[in-house]
Amino acid sequence: MCGIVGMVSSNQFSTLDVIAALKRLEYRGYDSVGIATSDGWVSKDVGEIDKFMDILEDRSANLAISHTRWATHGRVTKENAHPHASNDGSIIVVHNGIIENFEQMRAALRSKGYSFISQTDTEIIANYLEDKLRSGMGMQKAIRSFMKDAEGTFAILIIIKGEDTLYAAKRDSPLVLGILGDGFVLASDIYAFSDKTSKSIFFDDNEYAVITPRSYTFYVDSKEIEKQITEVQWTGISEKDEKYEHYMIKEIHEQPVAARRLIESMDTTQRSKMDLLARLCRQCKRVLFVAAGTSYHASLAGVYMFNSIGIEAHTLIASEFQNFMLVNEDALVIAISQSGETMDVVKAIKYAKDKGSKIVSIVNVPYSTVQRLSEVSVEILAGQEICVASTKTYTNQVLILICLANLLGFRTDIKSIPEMIGSTIESSEEKVMELSRSMSDTRDIYVIGRGISYPLSREVALKLKEISYIHAEGMMGGELKHGTIALIEEGTIVFSFIPNTDYEMLSNTQEVAARGAHVIMISDNPEFEPTFLLPPSVPGSFSVTATIIGQLFAYYIAKEKGLPIDKPRNLAKSVTVK
Ligand code: M6R
């Protein structure tokens, strides 16, 4: 997590320009924000970037670094906000990642007389470099020494007070250089400079670079290396639309269009990638999905469909992939990720690659790490998703899996789904809004599903937790009676998802209703007299249409409660730490 932006230029720029670029990375974290210029001036504060902008001094500079934080080490305080300066103020650093052995490194520095004012792992970087420079080392050698001694992940930008050179280093955490007409910009991802340049150079692991206003040089160890310039094609940049109060509801409403665009691409521009993916699925012994959060829920829908057509498929949460999954050369690993930067996913696919598996992916953010590590990568094409909670990217992830399953023998009319999505939103939004009014004091919600509706019950529960701050459990309907049903009391809300003629799911619903639960039933079967009647499904479509009801509930309950919908507490959109 955390976003970093650095700028170095032969012309003067304003500190406001740097923070405007940083604002584009705010989805990476919004606990605190800060900036430093090469003359040693540092300004930082807790809270979001907009608030910081109100107090930020408009200063001119030729070199600056900035940071938006998602706290890992140390609470959300001004002291812990980046940038961090070394004891004598000569070295200033911003950092994304985690230095795992920072306690040992800090102890070693303390024994040499260095003191620390923050609880962060980052402050040791600044003091470590100051110490090396004091001992007579040059900055490049000091960086190499740091990269050898530090364990963990980092994208770091470093300035030496009074100099016009920016130093950058990367291991695991993302970092990219943008080439401007009069200088360079460094950032956690390309969106930070999408309005400035399309010429980008992606850092690979264990590389560092020395950047002056007129030149850049990349190194691995002390060896200078050639880097390829990528001409980025910008697609789907999202702008605020005054019609919508929040990005979340805008993105929910974008789903029919995003779905149509994706489905069309899978017949045209992405057709050959889909065919290759299908071929790889047929050739391997088993398919292993790896993902986190919402993307994991989409992968569960994939497992359901693949197994139903005789393709052995499994999925596991990325952070546990190495612990619980048998990974070898017989497996095809399909990574699913909106950001393409989730560290747990990146780590899992690097592990799988080492074990000999082929790696393919389904990713929304082009040029992201997951995409660049994959043999083939299908693009989700949902357009930029700004709200921390995933909505339209989940829908498109599931649609890719339906299309892939279709190529492997699953039979459905995928082209009819975008219209179903549109009519689901249209026919249910008012009613969701109305029901949500009485749900702002709700503490617990149980969400149950079976078969194809189990993954979506997990997804809906996640939306209720992260956006509406309601404790919600997404469960297998059949599992409820094995314990959790003890929690059902008079009035407990249960969302029940019943696709077509799933009478077993209907029985599970009746079991909770008999114990006083207030059931909100979502089904495409009018016979069941559901609270929300969805358009008649085609195989797989229920995963998408039913989820949209849950997305709308999460949004309208949160709105009723006055919560920060697009930036919920403690979260970040791109989880780039383990
Ligand atoms: O970018 P990714 O799809 O890899 O992100 C995975 C999760 O962090 C993400 O889905 C998270 O659960 C969202 N907040 C869900 O709304």
Boltz pocket constraint, residues with backbone or C-beta under 6 A from the ligand:
constraints:
  - pocket:
      binder: B
      contacts: [[A, 292], [A, 293], [A, 294], [A, 295], [A, 336], [A, 337], [A, 338], [A, 339], [A, 340], [A, 341], [A, 342], [A, 345], [A, 388], [A, 389], [A, 390], [A, 391], [A, 462], [A, 466], [A, 571], [A, 572], [A, 573], [A, 574], [A, 575]]
      max_distance: 6.0
